[in-house]
């Protein structure tokens, strides 16, 4: 069944429910330079206490920030010897470009540049790119364009484009972007969703001034384009890939995501968590997701699975 207009708005509004540039890294020291030409891209670095065994590049979802999504997960991963780098993607977090949609190409180019930088920093360690929601779509698009990584973990990913999205929703988003590009939408009275069962996580996000979830018409159409690009990229991605969905996800239908996931030649597992919601890394069952992601990152080799 194609993604409805309500669910398209929910994809962006899930953030609101809780309501060549230098990178600034915290707290683990400066990151190598990343692509871009419109200001600083913030990267939250979570170092290991000893020598790292693997590296994760973690990409957050719409309206979010790197540490907001991944700080708790990073604590679990670094304890296992996995160094974690979670950028605030262009247009989000504390970047100067906040609330200015950068476009799919720029987001994917940034992801590839971050991966190249981490390769230079850790040339002998396996690199896994973890993407949540919008970040999952960005990761898949980047992988289709030559992302230098050894594996992908796509959690609640915005990849259900093409036929899984449907022409009605696509056309509506395109018309809104043309007629009212800067109009922002809260979803009140239209969309009511629950992204997680962890009320503490909801309160933390609501209290963080970096977080927003009132997408403009331009951004909504940008998310449509992202999902279409991700769906188109899927057949060209041979990296070992795990796709994760929550059975209680109120933003994306697991069956729509799975329709695209099975087109990825490198797909190794499609995991459906019975108690999982859209914010898989911030659910009450999140430790299971953290563990599965850590197992994958430590199991992948520098050149992919044997």
C-alpha positions in Angstrom: 0.0 0.0 0.0 1.5 3.4 -1.0 2.6 5.7 1.8 -0.2 8.1 2.6 0.0 11.9 2.9 -0.7 11.5 6.6 2.3 9.2 7.0 4.5 11.5 4.9 3.7 14.3 7.2 4.3 11.9 10.1 7.7 11.1 8.8 8.7 14.7 9.3 6.5 15.4 12.3 7.9 12.5 14.2 10.5 15.0 15.3 7.7 17.3 16.5 5.9 14.8 18.6 8.2 15.6 21.5 6.8 19.0 21.0 34.9 21.5 2.2 33.9 22.9 5.7 35.5 22.2 9.1 33.7 19.9 11.5 33.5 20.6 15.2 33.7 17.4 17.1 32.7 16.9 20.8 34.0 15.5 23.0 36.6 13.4 21.2 38.7 16.0 19.5 38.5 17.4 15.9 37.2 15.4 13.1 38.9 15.4 9.7 37.4 17.9 7.2 34.0 17.1 5.6 32.4 18.3 2.4 30.4 21.5 2.2 30.7 25.1 1.6 28.2 26.9 3.8 29.6 26.8 7.3 30.5 24.4 10.0 29.2 20.9 10.3 29.1 19.7 13.9 30.2 16.2 14.7 29.7 14.6 18.1 32.5 12.2 18.7 32.3 9.4 21.3 35.8 7.8 21.7 36.6 4.4 23.2 38.7 4.2 26.4 41.1 1.8 24.8 42.2 1.1 21.2 39.0 1.0 19.0 38.1 -2.2 17.3 35.6 -0.7 14.8 34.0 2.6 13.8 30.4 3.8 13.4 29.3 6.8 11.5 25.7 7.5 12.8 23.3 9.7 10.8 20.2 11.0 12.6 16.7 11.7 11.3 14.7 14.8 10.4 14.7 17.7 12.9 17.1 15.9 15.2 20.8 16.1 16.1 23.6 13.5 16.3 23.9 13.2 20.0 20.1 13.5 20.6 19.6 10.3 18.6 22.7 8.3 19.4 24.3 9.4 22.8 22.8 6.5 24.7 23.6 4.0 21.9 27.1 5.4 21.7 27.7 4.7 25.3 26.9 1.0 24.7 29.0 0.9 21.5 32.1 2.6 22.9 32.1 0.2 25.9 32.5 -2.6 23.3 35.4 -0.8 21.6 33.5 0.9 18.8 34.4 4.6 18.1 31.3 6.6 17.2 30.9 9.8 15.2 27.4 11.3 15.0 27.3 14.5 12.8 24.5 17.0 13.0 23.6 16.7 9.3 23.5 19.8 7.1 20.4 21.8 7.9 20.0 20.4 11.4 21.2 20.4 15.0 23.5 23.3 15.8 24.7 23.9 12.2 24.4 27.5 10.9 22.2 26.0 8.1 19.6 24.8 10.6 16.1 24.7 9.1 17.4 25.2 5.6 16.8 22.1 3.5 20.1 21.3 1.8 18.9 18.8 -0.8 19.4 15.1 -1.1 22.6 15.4 -3.1 24.2 17.6 -0.4 23.2 15.3 2.4 24.6 12.2 0.6 27.8 14.0 -0.4 28.3 15.0 3.3 27.8 11.3 4.4 30.4 10.2 1.8 32.8 12.9 2.9 32.4 11.9 6.6 33.1 8.3 5.7 36.3 9.3 3.7 37.5 11.3 6.7 37.0 8.4 9.0 38.8 6.1 6.6 41.8 8.4 6.7 41.7 8.5 10.5 41.1 4.7 11.0 42.4 3.1 7.8 42.6 -0.5 9.2 39.2 -0.6 11.0 35.8 -1.7 9.7 33.4 1.2 9.2 29.7 0.8 9.6 27.3 3.6 8.6 24.2 3.6 10.8 21.2 5.7 9.6 17.9 6.4 11.4 14.8 7.5 9.6 15.9 10.3 7.2 19.5 9.3 8.0 18.8 5.8 6.8 17.6 7.2 3.5 20.7 9.4 3.2 22.9 6.3 4.0 21.3 4.3 1.3 21.6 7.0 -1.3 25.2 7.6 -0.4 25.9 3.8 -0.6 24.5 3.8 -4.1 26.9 6.6 -5.0 30.1 4.9 -3.8 30.1 5.4 0.0 33.4 4.1 1.3 32.1 1.8 4.1 32.0 -1.8 5.1 28.4 -2.2 6.2 25.1 -0.4 6.6 22.5 -0.5 9.4 19.3 1.2 8.3 16.8 1.7 11.3 13.3 2.9 10.6 14.7 4.2 7.3 13.1 6.7 5.0 13.6 4.5 1.9 10.0 3.6 0.9 9.9 5.6 -2.3 9.0 4.8 -5.8 5.8 2.7 -6.0 5.8 2.3 -2.2 5.2 6.0 -1.9 2.5 6.5 -4.5 2.0 9.2 -7.0 -0.8 11.0 -5.1 1.4 11.7 -2.2 4.3 12.6 -4.4 2.2 15.0 -6.5 0.7 16.7 -3.5 4.1 17.3 -1.9 5.4 18.7 -5.2 2.5 21.1 -5.6 2.8 22.3 -2.0 6.5 22.9 -2.5 5.9 24.9 -5.6 3.0 27.0 -4.2 4.0 27.4 -0.5 7.6 26.4 -0.3 8.3 28.1 3.1 5.0 27.3 4.8 5.7 25.1 7.8 3.4 22.4 9.1 3.0 21.1 12.6 0.7 18.2 11.9 -1.7 19.3 14.6 -5.2 18.2 13.9 -3.9 16.0 11.0 -1.3 13.6 12.4 -1.1 12.1 15.9 1.7 9.7 16.3 3.8 8.2 19.1 7.5 7.7 18.1 8.6 5.9 21.2 7.4 4.3 24.4 10.2 6.0 26.4 8.6 9.1 27.9 12.0 10.2 29.3 13.4 10.3 25.8 10.4 12.3 24.6 10.8 14.9 27.4 14.6 15.2 26.7 13.9 15.9 23.0 11.1 18.3 23.7 13.4 20.3 26.1 16.3 20.5 23.6 16.3 23.8 21.6 18.1 22.2 18.6 15.1 19.9 17.9 12.3 20.9 15.6 9.5 19.2 13.7 7.6 21.7 11.7 8.6 20.9 8.2 8.3 23.4 5.4 6.6 22.3 2.2 10.0 22.4 0.6 11.4 20.0 3.2 8.4 17.6 2.9 9.0 17.4 -0.8 12.7 17.0 -0.1 11.8 13.9 2.0 9.8 12.6 -0.9 12.8 13.0 -3.1 15.0 11.4 -0.6 12.8 8.3 -0.4 12.6 8.1 -4.2 16.4 8.4 -4.5 16.9 5.7 -1.8 14.5 3.3 -3.5 16.3 3.9 -6.8 19.7 3.3 -5.2 18.7 0.0 -3.5 19.5 -2.4 -6.4 23.0 -1.0 -6.7 24.0 -1.4 -3.0 26.2 -4.5 -2.4 27.5 -3.5 1.1 26.4 -5.9 3.8 23.2 -4.3 5.1 20.8 -4.8 8.0 17.4 -3.1 7.9 15.6 -2.7 11.2 12.0 -1.8 11.8 9.7 -1.6 14.9 6.4 -3.5 14.7 4.8 -0.5 16.5 6.2 2.1 14.2 3.5 4.7 13.6 5.5 6.7 11.0 6.6 4.1 8.4 4.9 0.8 7.6 7.4 -2.1 8.0 5.9 -3.8 4.8 6.6 -0.7 2.8 10.2 -0.5 4.0 10.7 -4.2 3.4 9.5 -3.9 -0.2 12.6 -1.7 -0.8 14.9 -3.5 1.5 14.6 -6.8 -0.3 15.9 -5.1 -3.5 19.3 -4.4 -1.8 21.7 -7.1 -3.1 23.8 -6.8 0.1 20.8 -7.3 2.5 21.8 -9.8 5.2 18.9 -9.4 7.6 15.5 -7.6 7.9 14.8 -7.4 11.6 11.3 -6.6 12.9 11.3 -5.8 16.6 7.9 -6.7 18.1 8.2 -4.0 20.8 10.0 -1.5 18.7 8.7 2.0 17.7 10.1 4.5 15.2 12.8 5.8 17.5 14.4 2.4 17.7 17.6 3.8 19.4 15.4 5.6 22.0 12.8 3.0 22.9 12.5 1.1 26.1 13.7 -2.0 24.1 16.6 0.0 22.6 19.4 -2.0 24.4 18.5 -4.9 22.1 18.9 -2.6 19.0 22.2 -1.3 20.4 23.4 -4.8 20.9 22.4 -6.0 17.4 24.0 -3.0 15.8 27.2 -3.4 17.8 27.3 -7.1 16.9 27.1 -6.2 13.2 29.7 -3.4 13.4 32.1 -5.8 15.1 31.3 -8.7 12.8 31.8 -6.8 9.5 35.3 -6.9 8.1 37.4 -4.1 6.6 36.4 -5.4 3.1 32.9 -6.7 4.0 31.8 -10.0 5.3 34.0 -13.0 4.4 
